[in-house]
Amino acid sequence: MKLIKKNIIHFQRYRYFFMKKKTIILGIESSCDDTGVSIIQNRKVLSNIIIHQKIHSKYGGVVPELASRLHDQNITKAVQQAIFSAKIHRDRINAISFTLGPGLIGPLLVGASFAKSFSMGLEIPLLTVNHVQAHILSHFIQNANINNSYPNFPFLGLVISGGHTQIIKVNDFFQMEILGSTLDDSVGESLDKIARILGFYYPGGPMIEFFSKNGNQKKFIFSKPIVSGLDFSFSGFKSDVSQFIKKKLKKNTLFVKQNLSDICASIQNIIAEILLEKVEKAISQTGIFRIVLAGGVSANHEIRRLFMSLSKKNKKLEIFIPKKEYTTDNGAMIAITGLLKYERKLFDSIHITPYSKFKTFS
């Protein structure tokens, strides 16, 4: 009788583990300055909580030590909010996924420590996630892109964010090959640095986009970096803009103020063209006509406009653009990647440790 009772308790504890149709994953994102926690059931988002750290704006960039402390303060609250918003009990969660890297090591350790404790406490599997891979796989969340459809394999992923600029050939969910990367600054990092030159607070990329709306994007011509293959380089472009601004300010101290919209529009247009030209080259080299945009910078309206116009010119081309809530770092992209790993039983050890630098796709 005791044995039967013990087996019933054991089954009840793990009953959701075996109910594939009801698979629920909790995802934690803490690679930089946003604490993201999401709960998904199958591919549907039940909750997606993001707690932003606005304090970094006064420092001109993310302060890693401060970010770590704030993640530590916010993560329990974010998880509680996610569970409450999803209207589930925590015992219904089948597994927990978290960002292993790349990113800032302090914030990553906060997320990893919480996820491991949660996993041990509920006796559920642990799933680690590559941050870049998760940006791409966010397109497999239900209704996550403006197409409201999932991209078929193979496709080319363009990941553009504050930390990454990469063209990736995606053959399957976990079969990815990097075709090109930035040799120096990422596109998002370059926009933030240029924004500081213009007098904007961090993050500066959205400010450049805002002031570009009524500007003439052909008013000022900046040089495009010449880089072989499918790699990128933005440091030379950033220097060109910096020297241009300094030179103009010597002659007219009000130059930036008088020409702000045109400057921002011109900068934004050149960056969008650089990205577009590299992707066109990747299409030519691979013969793959499916393009998936991902990462925070993919929210930029000029980049989205240029890629959409490309698909209108070439009917063979399919462009998948994420909805804006899935462009920046979020827990949903970690949860969906965790779900896809869960379905393939790609579980991880409690002893695994985060990494800051990009390694390889696992």
RONUKOL-714371 format. One record per residue: residue in one letter; chain; x, y, z of N, C-alpha, C in turn. Coordinates in pm, whole numbers. Layout:
N
{a A {X Y Z} {X Y Z} {X Y Z}},
...
//
This chain:
362
{m A {83 -121 0} {0 0 0} {87 126 0}},
{k A {194 121 84} {286 235 90} {354 257 -45}},
{l A {388 146 -112} {454 155 -242} {362 218 -345}},
{i A {234 181 -344} {135 237 -437} {120 387 -413}},
{k A {111 424 -284} {96 566 -249} {217 646 -294}},
{k A {336 587 -274} {460 653 -315} {464 674 -466}},
{n A {421 574 -542} {419 584 -688} {319 689 -737}},
{i A {204 700 -667} {104 801 -703} {160 940 -683}},
{i A {227 961 -569} {289 1091 -540} {395 1124 -645}},
{h A {476 1022 -678} {582 1040 -778} {522 1078 -914}},
{f A {413 1010 -952} {348 1039 -1080} {291 1181 -1081}},
{q A {227 1221 -972} {167 1355 -964} {274 1463 -978}},
{r A {390 1439 -917} {498 1538 -922} {549 1556 -1064}},
{y A {557 1446 -1138} {615 1451 -1272} {511 1441 -1384}},
{r A {383 1451 -1350} {279 1429 -1452} {290 1527 -1567}},
{y A {329 1652 -1540} {338 1751 -1646} {462 1730 -1732}},
{f A {561 1663 -1675} {684 1635 -1750} {653 1549 -1873}},
{f A {556 1460 -1860} {524 1366 -1967} {408 1411 -2054}},
{m A {347 1524 -2020} {232 1572 -2099} {281 1669 -2206}},
{k A {323 1616 -2318} {384 1697 -2423} {292 1808 -2472}},
{k A {163 1779 -2480} {68 1879 -2530} {54 1997 -2436}},
{k A {95 1978 -2311} {82 2084 -2210} {219 2134 -2164}},
{t A {320 2120 -2246} {455 2157 -2205} {465 2306 -2174}},
{i A {508 2336 -2053} {523 2475 -2007} {668 2498 -1967}},
{i A {728 2601 -2025} {868 2634 -1999} {877 2776 -1944}},
{l A {960 2792 -1842} {992 2926 -1791} {1131 2964 -1842}},
{g A {1142 3083 -1900} {1269 3129 -1955} {1320 3253 -1885}},
{i A {1450 3256 -1856} {1512 3371 -1788} {1622 3429 -1876}},
{e A {1614 3559 -1902} {1715 3631 -1979} {1780 3737 -1888}},
{s A {1913 3729 -1873} {1983 3826 -1788} {2124 3853 -1840}},
{s A {2139 3860 -1973} {2273 3872 -2030} {2329 4014 -2026}},
{c A {2242 4113 -2007} {2289 4252 -2007} {2219 4331 -1897}},
{d A {2135 4427 -1934} {2075 4514 -1833} {1924 4499 -1818}},
{d A {1863 4406 -1889} {1719 4382 -1875} {1695 4246 -1811}},
{t A {1610 4242 -1710} {1570 4115 -1650} {1443 4069 -1721}},
{g A {1455 3964 -1800} {1340 3914 -1876} {1299 3776 -1829}},
{v A {1172 3759 -1799} {1119 3628 -1758} {990 3603 -1834}},
{s A {981 3486 -1894} {862 3453 -1974} {819 3309 -1948}},
{i A {691 3286 -1962} {637 3150 -1955} {562 3122 -2084}},
{i A {596 3011 -2149} {526 2972 -2271} {468 2832 -2255}},
{q A {355 2810 -2318} {295 2676 -2326} {296 2637 -2472}},
{n A {365 2528 -2502} {395 2493 -2640} {463 2614 -2703}},
{r A {406 2679 -2801} {473 2797 -2859} {399 2927 -2830}},
{k A {301 2919 -2744} {222 3037 -2711} {275 3105 -2585}},
{v A {294 3236 -2592} {343 3312 -2476} {228 3335 -2378}},
{l A {247 3288 -2255} {148 3310 -2150} {180 3438 -2071}},
{s A {307 3468 -2060} {350 3592 -1995} {490 3628 -2042}},
{n A {520 3756 -2043} {652 3802 -2088} {685 3930 -2011}},
{i A {756 3915 -1902} {787 4026 -1812} {929 4077 -1837}},
{i A {942 4208 -1852} {1075 4268 -1868} {1088 4384 -1769}},
{i A {1191 4379 -1686} {1221 4488 -1594} {1346 4558 -1644}},
{h A {1329 4683 -1688} {1440 4760 -1745} {1521 4828 -1635}},
{q A {1649 4849 -1663} {1738 4920 -1571} {1771 5056 -1633}},
{k A {1688 5154 -1608} {1704 5285 -1671} {1820 5366 -1614}},
{i A {1871 5324 -1500} {1977 5399 -1432} {2105 5410 -1514}},
{h A {2127 5317 -1608} {2251 5316 -1686} {2264 5435 -1781}},
{s A {2152 5498 -1814} {2155 5609 -1910} {2245 5723 -1863}},
{k A {2250 5747 -1732} {2332 5859 -1683} {2481 5827 -1685}},
{y A {2516 5701 -1704} {2657 5662 -1712} {2705 5647 -1856}},
{g A {2614 5661 -1951} {2652 5651 -2092} {2669 5509 -2142}},
{g A {2628 5412 -2064} {2640 5271 -2102} {2613 5183 -1982}},
{v A {2610 5052 -2005} {2579 4958 -1897} {2700 4941 -1804}},
{v A {2677 4958 -1675} {2779 4934 -1573} {2758 4792 -1521}},
{p A {2849 4698 -1553} {2827 4556 -1521} {2797 4526 -1374}},
{e A {2872 4588 -1282} {2852 4561 -1139} {2712 4607 -1095}},
{l A {2673 4724 -1142} {2541 4777 -1109} {2431 4690 -1169}},
{a A {2453 4647 -1293} {2355 4561 -1360} {2335 4431 -1283}},
{s A {2444 4374 -1233} {2436 4248 -1156} {2352 4266 -1030}},
{r A {2377 4375 -957} {2303 4400 -833} {2153 4418 -861}},
{l A {2122 4490 -969} {1982 4514 -1003} {1912 4387 -1050}},
{h A {1984 4302 -1124} {1927 4172 -1162} {1893 4091 -1037}},
{d A {1984 4094 -940} {1964 4021 -815} {1839 4071 -741}},
{q A {1817 4201 -748} {1699 4261 -683} {1570 4230 -760}},
{n A {1581 4222 -893} {1461 4215 -977} {1414 4074 -1014}},
{i A {1505 3977 -1009} {1474 3848 -1072} {1360 3773 -1002}},
{t A {1359 3773 -869} {1250 3705 -798} {1116 3770 -828}},
{k A {1115 3903 -828} {993 3977 -858} {945 3948 -1000}},
{a A {1038 3942 -1096} {1002 3916 -1235} {943 3776 -1252}},
{v A {1002 3678 -1184} {950 3541 -1192} {811 3532 -1131}},
{q A {792 3596 -1017} {660 3596 -953} {554 3661 -1043}},
{q A {592 3773 -1106} {499 3842 -1196} {465 3755 -1317}},
{a A {567 3685 -1370} {546 3599 -1487} {450 3485 -1455}},
{i A {469 3422 -1340} {381 3311 -1299} {239 3362 -1275}},
{f A {227 3477 -1210} {95 3536 -1182} {24 3573 -1312}},
{s A {97 3637 -1405} {37 3679 -1533} {-3 3560 -1619}},
{a A {74 3451 -1609} {44 3331 -1687} {-75 3254 -1631}},
{k A {-115 3288 -1508} {-229 3224 -1440} {-209 3073 -1427}},
{i A {-89 3037 -1383} {-59 2896 -1359} {3 2882 -1220}},
{h A {9 2760 -1171} {83 2731 -1049} {223 2688 -1090}},
{r A {321 2721 -1009} {459 2690 -1048} {484 2540 -1065}},
{d A {403 2455 -999} {419 2311 -1015} {386 2262 -1156}},
{r A {321 2348 -1235} {288 2310 -1373} {404 2333 -1469}},
{i A {508 2399 -1424} {623 2428 -1511} {703 2300 -1532}},
{n A {725 2264 -1658} {796 2140 -1692} {948 2152 -1685}},
{a A {999 2271 -1718} {1145 2290 -1719} {1175 2439 -1715}},
{i A {1298 2470 -1678} {1342 2610 -1675} {1461 2628 -1767}},
{s A {1457 2733 -1849} {1568 2763 -1939} {1625 2900 -1903}},
{f A {1754 2917 -1926} {1817 3046 -1895} {1932 3072 -1991}},
{t A {1968 3199 -2004} {2078 3238 -2092} {2211 3199 -2029}},
{l A {2287 3116 -2099} {2420 3075 -2051} {2528 3171 -2099}},
{g A {2505 3235 -2214} {2600 3328 -2272} {2569 3345 -2420}},
{p A {2638 3432 -2487} {2735 3529 -2436} {2665 3648 -2370}},
{g A {2743 3726 -2295} {2688 3842 -2226} {2780 3887 -2115}},
{l A {2731 3972 -2027} {2808 4018 -1912} {2806 3908 -1806}},
{i A {2924 3870 -1759} {2934 3751 -1674} {2859 3766 -1542}},
{g A {2861 3885 -1483} {2790 3906 -1357} {2640 3884 -1369}},
{p A {2574 3956 -1461} {2431 3934 -1483} {2397 3790 -1522}},
{l A {2483 3727 -1602} {2458 3588 -1642} {2459 3495 -1520}},
{l A {2553 3520 -1428} {2563 3437 -1307} {2439 3450 -1218}},
{v A {2381 3571 -1215} {2259 3592 -1137} {2146 3505 -1193}},
{g A {2128 3511 -1325} {2023 3431 -1389} {2047 3282 -1374}},
{a A {2173 3241 -1390} {2208 3099 -1379} {2183 3046 -1238}},
{s A {2223 3124 -1138} {2206 3080 -999} {2058 3063 -964}},
{f A {1977 3158 -1009} {1833 3148 -980} {1774 3026 -1051}},
{a A {1808 3009 -1178} {1753 2898 -1257} {1790 2763 -1197}},
{k A {1915 2750 -1154} {1960 2623 -1094} {1884 2594 -964}},
{s A {1868 2697 -882} {1794 2680 -756} {1649 2642 -782}},
{f A {1588 2708 -881} {1449 2681 -919} {1435 2538 -969}},
{s A {1531 2497 -1052} {1530 2362 -1108} {1541 2256 -998}},
{m A {1632 2278 -904} {1650 2181 -795} {1529 2181 -701}},
{g A {1475 2301 -674} {1362 2311 -583} {1238 2241 -633}},
{l A {1212 2252 -764} {1093 2189 -823} {1122 2052 -885}},
{e A {1250 2015 -885} {1294 1888 -944} {1249 1876 -1089}},
{i A {1283 1980 -1166} {1251 1983 -1309} {1380 2004 -1388}},
{p A {1381 1967 -1517} {1502 1979 -1598} {1550 2123 -1616}},
{l A {1681 2134 -1640} {1747 2261 -1663} {1791 2266 -1809}},
{l A {1767 2380 -1876} {1800 2396 -2018} {1879 2525 -2037}},
{t A {1998 2516 -2092} {2078 2637 -2115} {2060 2685 -2258}},
{v A {2072 2817 -2275} {2041 2878 -2404} {2152 2973 -2448}},
{n A {2189 2963 -2575} {2281 3059 -2637} {2199 3183 -2675}},
{h A {2243 3299 -2627} {2167 3423 -2644} {2142 3457 -2792}},
{v A {2244 3443 -2876} {2232 3476 -3018} {2135 3379 -3086}},
{q A {2151 3253 -3054} {2062 3150 -3110} {1916 3179 -3073}},
{a A {1896 3225 -2950} {1761 3255 -2903} {1697 3369 -2980}},
{h A {1776 3470 -3017} {1722 3579 -3097} {1663 3524 -3228}},
{i A {1736 3434 -3291} {1690 3375 -3418} {1566 3289 -3396}},
{l A {1571 3205 -3293} {1462 3111 -3269} {1337 3176 -3211}},
{s A {1346 3305 -3178} {1225 3376 -3132} {1118 3379 -3241}},
{h A {1158 3358 -3366} {1062 3355 -3477} {972 3231 -3471}},
{f A {1005 3137 -3382} {922 3017 -3370} {824 3025 -3253}},
{i A {818 3144 -3192} {709 3174 -3099} {584 3198 -3183}},
{q A {471 3154 -3135} {345 3175 -3208} {321 3324 -3232}},
{n A {301 3361 -3358} {273 3500 -3398} {381 3599 -3354}},
{a A {508 3557 -3362} {617 3644 -3316} {667 3742 -3420}},
{n A {637 3716 -3549} {683 3808 -3653} {564 3867 -3728}},
{i A {594 3967 -3809} {485 4037 -3879} {423 3950 -3988}},
{n A {491 3839 -4023} {437 3745 -4122} {334 3652 -4058}},
{n A {340 3639 -3924} {257 3544 -3851} {273 3402 -3903}},
{s A {399 3367 -3936} {429 3232 -3984} {572 3197 -3945}},
{y A {602 3068 -3944} {737 3023 -3910} {821 3011 -4037}},
{p A {948 3052 -4031} {1034 3035 -4149} {1071 2888 -4169}},
{n A {1073 2844 -4293} {1118 2708 -4324} {1270 2706 -4332}},
{f A {1329 2590 -4306} {1474 2573 -4319} {1509 2537 -4463}},
{p A {1628 2574 -4510} {1726 2659 -4442} {1692 2806 -4461}},
{f A {1747 2891 -4376} {1733 3035 -4395} {1857 3107 -4344}},
{l A {1868 3233 -4381} {1980 3317 -4335} {1930 3408 -4223}},
{g A {1998 3406 -4111} {1962 3493 -4000} {2056 3611 -3991}},
{l A {2001 3731 -3983} {2081 3851 -3960} {2053 3897 -3817}},
{v A {2150 3877 -3730} {2135 3917 -3589} {2206 4051 -3570}},
{i A {2129 4153 -3537} {2184 4288 -3520} {2135 4345 -3387}},
{s A {2232 4369 -3298} {2197 4416 -3164} {2311 4499 -3106}},
{g A {2299 4530 -2978} {2403 4608 -2912} {2532 4531 -2892}},
{g A {2522 4399 -2893} {2641 4317 -2872} {2683 4232 -2990}},
{h A {2598 4221 -3092} {2626 4127 -3200} {2584 4180 -3337}},
{t A {2662 4144 -3437} {2626 4167 -3577} {2676 4046 -3654}},
{q A {2586 3958 -3692} {2625 3832 -3754} {2526 3789 -3863}},
{i A {2580 3727 -3966} {2498 3658 -4065} {2517 3509 -4040}},
{i A {2407 3439 -4020} {2412 3299 -3978} {2328 3213 -4071}},
{k A {2386 3106 -4118} {2312 3008 -4198} {2246 2909 -4102}},
{v A {2114 2900 -4111} {2038 2815 -4018} {1980 2697 -4095}},
{n A {2035 2578 -4071} {1990 2458 -4140} {1879 2386 -4065}},
{d A {1879 2403 -3934} {1777 2343 -3847} {1780 2419 -3715}},
{f A {1693 2383 -3623} {1684 2457 -3496} {1820 2473 -3428}},
{f A {1897 2366 -3424} {2025 2371 -3354} {2142 2334 -3446}},
{q A {2124 2365 -3574} {2232 2350 -3671} {2254 2485 -3738}},
{m A {2344 2563 -3682} {2369 2699 -3729} {2517 2720 -3757}},
{e A {2543 2796 -3861} {2681 2824 -3904} {2698 2973 -3927}},
{i A {2797 3032 -3862} {2824 3175 -3878} {2897 3199 -4009}},
{l A {2838 3281 -4096} {2898 3314 -4225} {2976 3445 -4219}},
{g A {2934 3534 -4132} {3000 3664 -4121} {2971 3729 -3987}},
{s A {3071 3800 -3933} {3056 3870 -3805} {3123 4006 -3813}},
{t A {3097 4091 -3715} {3168 4218 -3710} {3311 4195 -3663}},
{l A {3402 4270 -3720} {3543 4260 -3683} {3577 4352 -3567}},
{d A {3485 4442 -3534} {3509 4537 -3425} {3379 4565 -3350}},
{d A {3324 4684 -3368} {3199 4719 -3298} {3078 4651 -3362}},
{s A {2979 4623 -3280} {2851 4577 -3334} {2776 4698 -3388}},
{v A {2672 4674 -3465} {2595 4785 -3522} {2528 4867 -3412}},
{g A {2475 4799 -3310} {2409 4871 -3201} {2507 4953 -3119}},
{e A {2625 4897 -3096} {2730 4967 -3023} {2774 5092 -3099}},
{s A {2787 5080 -3230} {2826 5194 -3314} {2723 5305 -3307}},
{l A {2596 5268 -3315} {2489 5368 -3306} {2491 5441 -3172}},
{d A {2516 5366 -3064} {2522 5428 -2931} {2640 5524 -2919}},
{k A {2754 5486 -2976} {2873 5572 -2970} {2855 5698 -3054}},
{i A {2795 5683 -3170} {2767 5799 -3255} {2665 5890 -3187}},
{a A {2568 5830 -3120} {2466 5908 -3049} {2529 5995 -2940}},
{r A {2633 5942 -2874} {2701 6021 -2771} {2768 6143 -2831}},
{i A {2823 6127 -2951} {2886 6239 -3022} {2783 6348 -3050}},
{l A {2660 6304 -3078} {2551 6398 -3108} {2487 6455 -2981}},
{g A {2530 6406 -2866} {2478 6460 -2739} {2361 6385 -2681}},
{f A {2333 6263 -2731} {2221 6184 -2680} {2263 6098 -2561}},
{y A {2167 6066 -2477} {2190 5974 -2366} {2184 5830 -2415}},
{y A {2241 5738 -2337} {2232 5594 -2363} {2091 5545 -2327}},
{p A {2032 5454 -2405} {2079 5404 -2534} {2049 5502 -2647}},
{g A {2147 5527 -2730} {2134 5632 -2830} {2071 5592 -2962}},
{g A {2074 5460 -2993} {2017 5415 -3119} {1873 5458 -3141}},
{p A {1784 5438 -3043} {1645 5482 -3059} {1631 5633 -3076}},
{m A {1723 5710 -3018} {1719 5855 -3033} {1754 5896 -3176}},
{i A {1853 5828 -3235} {1888 5854 -3375} {1768 5823 -3464}},
{e A {1702 5713 -3437} {1583 5675 -3516} {1473 5780 -3501}},
{f A {1451 5827 -3379} {1345 5925 -3353} {1368 6054 -3431}},
{f A {1490 6107 -3427} {1518 6235 -3492} {1539 6222 -3643}},
{s A {1548 6099 -3693} {1568 6079 -3836} {1439 6088 -3916}},
{k A {1326 6083 -3848} {1196 6067 -3916} {1166 6174 -4021}},
{n A {1202 6297 -3994} {1174 6404 -4090} {1300 6451 -4162}},
{g A {1404 6369 -4156} {1532 6410 -4215} {1551 6364 -4358}},
{n A {1646 6429 -4425} {1687 6393 -4561} {1802 6294 -4551}},
{q A {1777 6169 -4583} {1879 6065 -4564} {1992 6071 -4666}},
{k A {1981 6157 -4765} {2089 6172 -4864} {2162 6306 -4847}},
{k A {2130 6378 -4740} {2189 6511 -4720} {2340 6503 -4695}},
{f A {2381 6406 -4613} {2523 6390 -4581} {2568 6249 -4620}},
{i A {2679 6243 -4691} {2730 6115 -4739} {2849 6071 -4655}},
{f A {2839 5954 -4596} {2950 5897 -4518} {3004 5774 -4589}},
{s A {3131 5748 -4569} {3195 5636 -4639} {3151 5502 -4579}},
{k A {3132 5405 -4668} {3099 5269 -4624} {3229 5191 -4607}},
{p A {3243 5115 -4500} {3365 5035 -4481} {3376 4926 -4587}},
{i A {3496 4903 -4634} {3521 4797 -4733} {3578 4677 -4660}},
{v A {3499 4573 -4648} {3540 4451 -4578} {3509 4333 -4668}},
{s A {3608 4246 -4687} {3588 4132 -4776} {3494 4029 -4714}},
{g A {3439 3944 -4799} {3352 3838 -4751} {3222 3891 -4693}},
{l A {3175 3822 -4591} {3048 3858 -4529} {3066 3920 -4390}},
{d A {3190 3957 -4358} {3216 4023 -4230} {3180 4171 -4236}},
{f A {3165 4229 -4117} {3131 4371 -4104} {3242 4445 -4029}},
{s A {3244 4577 -4047} {3330 4664 -3966} {3261 4799 -3955}},
{f A {3246 4847 -3834} {3178 4976 -3813} {3266 5081 -3747}},
{s A {3388 5043 -3705} {3473 5139 -3635} {3515 5253 -3728}},
{g A {3545 5222 -3854} {3584 5325 -3950} {3469 5420 -3980}},
{f A {3351 5365 -3992} {3231 5447 -4016} {3207 5541 -3899}},
{k A {3221 5488 -3778} {3203 5568 -3657} {3304 5683 -3653}},
{s A {3429 5654 -3689} {3535 5757 -3691} {3506 5863 -3797}},
{d A {3455 5819 -3911} {3421 5912 -4020} {3314 6011 -3975}},
{v A {3211 5959 -3908} {3103 6045 -3858} {3157 6141 -3751}},
{s A {3240 6089 -3663} {3298 6170 -3554} {3381 6286 -3609}},
{q A {3467 6257 -3705} {3552 6361 -3764} {3468 6464 -3840}},
{f A {3365 6416 -3908} {3276 6505 -3982} {3207 6604 -3887}},
{i A {3155 6553 -3776} {3085 6638 -3679} {3181 6739 -3616}},
{k A {3298 6694 -3577} {3396 6784 -3513} {3439 6895 -3608}},
{k A {3459 6859 -3735} {3499 6956 -3836} {3391 7062 -3857}},
{k A {3267 7018 -3865} {3155 7110 -3886} {3132 7200 -3764}},
{l A {3151 7145 -3644} {3129 7223 -3522} {3233 7333 -3504}},
{k A {3352 7312 -3559} {3456 7416 -3551} {3414 7540 -3630}},
{k A {3343 7516 -3740} {3298 7627 -3824} {3166 7687 -3773}},
{n A {3082 7599 -3717} {2949 7644 -3673} {2909 7563 -3550}},
{t A {2910 7623 -3433} {2879 7552 -3308} {2735 7503 -3301}},
{l A {2650 7555 -3387} {2509 7514 -3389} {2480 7411 -3499}},
{f A {2585 7362 -3565} {2566 7273 -3680} {2479 7152 -3647}},
{v A {2510 7082 -3539} {2434 6961 -3504} {2289 6995 -3476}},
{k A {2266 7099 -3400} {2130 7140 -3366} {2050 7178 -3490}},
{q A {2115 7248 -3584} {2047 7295 -3705} {2022 7184 -3806}},
{n A {2101 7077 -3799} {2094 6971 -3901} {2067 6832 -3840}},
{l A {2017 6829 -3719} {2006 6702 -3646} {1927 6595 -3721}},
{s A {1812 6629 -3774} {1728 6530 -3844} {1798 6473 -3967}},
{d A {1863 6560 -4044} {1934 6515 -4164} {2055 6430 -4129}},
{i A {2126 6467 -4023} {2243 6388 -3980} {2198 6248 -3939}},
{c A {2095 6242 -3854} {2045 6112 -3806} {1992 6026 -3920}},
{a A {1919 6086 -4011} {1863 6012 -4125} {1974 5958 -4215}},
{s A {2078 6037 -4236} {2190 5996 -4321} {2268 5882 -4257}},
{i A {2294 5891 -4127} {2364 5785 -4054} {2285 5655 -4060}},
{q A {2159 5664 -4030} {2073 5547 -4026} {2063 5479 -4163}},
{n A {2052 5559 -4267} {2041 5505 -4402} {2167 5430 -4445}},
{i A {2283 5486 -4414} {2410 5421 -4450} {2423 5286 -4379}},
{i A {2390 5283 -4251} {2399 5157 -4175} {2304 5053 -4232}},
{a A {2183 5094 -4265} {2085 5002 -4323} {2134 4948 -4457}},
{e A {2196 5033 -4537} {2249 4991 -4667} {2366 4893 -4651}},
{i A {2452 4917 -4552} {2564 4825 -4525} {2511 4686 -4494}},
{l A {2412 4679 -4408} {2352 4551 -4369} {2286 4482 -4488}},
{l A {2212 4560 -4565} {2140 4506 -4681} {2236 4450 -4785}},
{e A {2343 4523 -4812} {2440 4479 -4913} {2508 4348 -4874}},
{k A {2539 4333 -4746} {2601 4208 -4699} {2504 4090 -4709}},
{v A {2379 4115 -4678} {2279 4008 -4687} {2257 3968 -4832}},
{e A {2254 4066 -4921} {2241 4035 -5065} {2358 3950 -5113}},
{k A {2476 3979 -5060} {2595 3901 -5095} {2583 3758 -5041}},
{a A {2529 3744 -4921} {2508 3612 -4861} {2407 3530 -4941}},
{i A {2303 3597 -4989} {2202 3530 -5072} {2267 3477 -5199}},
{s A {2350 3561 -5260} {2419 3524 -5383} {2512 3404 -5362}},
{q A {2581 3402 -5248} {2677 3295 -5220} {2610 3163 -5182}},
{t A {2498 3171 -5111} {2434 3049 -5059} {2317 2999 -5142}},
{g A {2255 3090 -5218} {2136 3053 -5293} {2014 3038 -5203}},
{i A {2023 3090 -5082} {1910 3085 -4987} {1835 3217 -4993}},
{f A {1704 3210 -5014} {1624 3331 -5035} {1529 3360 -4917}},
{r A {1553 3295 -4804} {1475 3323 -4683} {1563 3397 -4584}},
{i A {1520 3517 -4543} {1598 3601 -4453} {1518 3627 -4325}},
{v A {1583 3604 -4213} {1521 3628 -4082} {1600 3736 -4009}},
{l A {1534 3846 -3974} {1597 3952 -3896} {1574 3926 -3748}},
{a A {1675 3958 -3666} {1662 3937 -3522} {1753 4033 -3446}},
{g A {1721 4056 -3320} {1801 4145 -3237} {1741 4283 -3225}},
{g A {1785 4357 -3124} {1727 4487 -3092} {1727 4588 -3204}},
{v A {1834 4590 -3285} {1844 4689 -3393} {1746 4657 -3506}},
{s A {1695 4534 -3511} {1596 4500 -3615} {1463 4571 -3593}},
{a A {1450 4641 -3480} {1330 4723 -3456} {1336 4854 -3533}},
{n A {1454 4891 -3583} {1473 5018 -3653} {1388 5025 -3780}},
{h A {1313 5133 -3794} {1216 5143 -3904} {1283 5150 -4041}},
{e A {1400 5214 -4052} {1467 5225 -4181} {1521 5090 -4227}},
{i A {1576 5013 -4134} {1626 4879 -4167} {1510 4790 -4211}},
{r A {1401 4797 -4139} {1283 4717 -4175} {1229 4758 -4311}},
{r A {1227 4889 -4337} {1175 4941 -4464} {1259 4893 -4581}},
{l A {1392 4901 -4568} {1480 4860 -4678} {1468 4711 -4708}},
{f A {1460 4630 -4603} {1448 4486 -4626} {1313 4448 -4684}},
{m A {1208 4517 -4644} {1076 4491 -4702} {1071 4532 -4848}},
{s A {1137 4644 -4880} {1140 4690 -5019} {1219 4593 -5107}},
{l A {1321 4529 -5048} {1399 4429 -5122} {1311 4310 -5158}},
{s A {1226 4268 -5066} {1139 4153 -5092} {1034 4184 -5198}},
{k A {998 4312 -5210} {901 4352 -5312} {966 4351 -5451}},
{k A {1095 4382 -5456} {1167 4381 -5584} {1195 4239 -5631}},
{n A {1224 4150 -5536} {1258 4013 -5569} {1152 3919 -5510}},
{k A {1064 3868 -5594} {951 3788 -5549} {995 3652 -5491}},
{k A {1118 3609 -5523} {1168 3483 -5469} {1205 3495 -5322}},
{l A {1224 3619 -5279} {1275 3646 -5145} {1165 3646 -5040}},
{e A {1191 3580 -4928} {1102 3583 -4812} {1174 3653 -4697}},
{i A {1115 3757 -4644} {1175 3831 -4533} {1088 3813 -4409}},
{f A {1149 3769 -4300} {1077 3752 -4173} {1127 3857 -4074}},
{i A {1038 3945 -4034} {1072 4056 -3945} {997 4039 -3813}},
{p A {1069 4040 -3701} {1002 4017 -3572} {914 4134 -3529}},
{k A {809 4103 -3457} {732 4210 -3393} {823 4277 -3290}},
{k A {802 4405 -3267} {898 4483 -3189} {919 4432 -3047}},
{e A {816 4370 -2987} {834 4320 -2850} {929 4202 -2842}},
{y A {960 4141 -2959} {1052 4028 -2960} {1188 4063 -3022}},
{t A {1214 4191 -3044} {1344 4231 -3100} {1449 4245 -2991}},
{t A {1417 4321 -2886} {1512 4341 -2777} {1517 4216 -2689}},
{d A {1614 4213 -2597} {1630 4097 -2509} {1502 4071 -2429}},
{n A {1458 3947 -2427} {1335 3911 -2357} {1337 3765 -2315}},
{g A {1257 3732 -2216} {1253 3596 -2167} {1184 3499 -2261}},
{a A {1096 3549 -2348} {1022 3461 -2439} {1115 3390 -2536}},
{m A {1217 3461 -2583} {1311 3398 -2678} {1392 3288 -2608}},
{i A {1415 3305 -2477} {1486 3202 -2401} {1393 3084 -2375}},
{a A {1267 3114 -2348} {1169 3008 -2322} {1143 2922 -2446}},
{i A {1131 2985 -2565} {1104 2908 -2686} {1223 2820 -2722}},
{t A {1344 2872 -2703} {1463 2792 -2729} {1470 2676 -2631}},
{g A {1434 2704 -2506} {1427 2598 -2406} {1325 2492 -2442}},
{l A {1211 2534 -2493} {1107 2440 -2535} {1158 2348 -2646}},
{l A {1224 2408 -2745} {1276 2329 -2857} {1383 2230 -2811}},
{k A {1462 2268 -2712} {1562 2176 -2655} {1492 2067 -2571}},
{y A {1390 2108 -2499} {1313 2014 -2416} {1251 1903 -2502}},
{e A {1195 1943 -2615} {1132 1846 -2705} {1233 1745 -2759}},
{r A {1360 1786 -2764} {1467 1699 -2814} {1547 1636 -2700}},
{k A {1499 1658 -2577} {1563 1604 -2456} {1709 1649 -2442}},
{l A {1735 1774 -2480} {1870 1830 -2470} {1887 1901 -2336}},
{f A {1883 1823 -2229} {1890 1878 -2094} {2035 1906 -2055}},
{d A {2053 1992 -1955} {2187 2031 -1913} {2212 2000 -1766}},
{s A {2340 1995 -1732} {2382 1966 -1596} {2371 2089 -1507}},
{i A {2347 2067 -1381} {2341 2174 -1283} {2478 2239 -1263}},
{h A {2583 2171 -1308} {2721 2219 -1286} {2772 2307 -1401}},
{i A {2692 2327 -1503} {2735 2408 -1617} {2751 2554 -1577}},
{t A {2851 2623 -1635} {2879 2762 -1595} {2864 2858 -1714}},
{p A {2819 2981 -1688} {2802 3081 -1795} {2934 3122 -1859}},
{y A {2925 3176 -1980} {3043 3228 -2050} {3009 3366 -2106}},
{s A {3110 3454 -2109} {3086 3592 -2153} {3108 3610 -2302}},
{k A {3212 3546 -2356} {3246 3560 -2498} {3172 3456 -2580}},
{f A {3142 3493 -2705} {3072 3399 -2794} {3162 3279 -2822}},
{k A {3106 3160 -2806} {3181 3038 -2835} {3128 2980 -2967}},
{t A {3057 2872 -2957} {2993 2812 -3074} {2849 2781 -3037}},
{f A {2768 2755 -3139} {2630 2716 -3112} {2629 2572 -3061}},
{s A {2557 2550 -2950} {2551 2414 -2895} {2419 2349 -2931}},
//
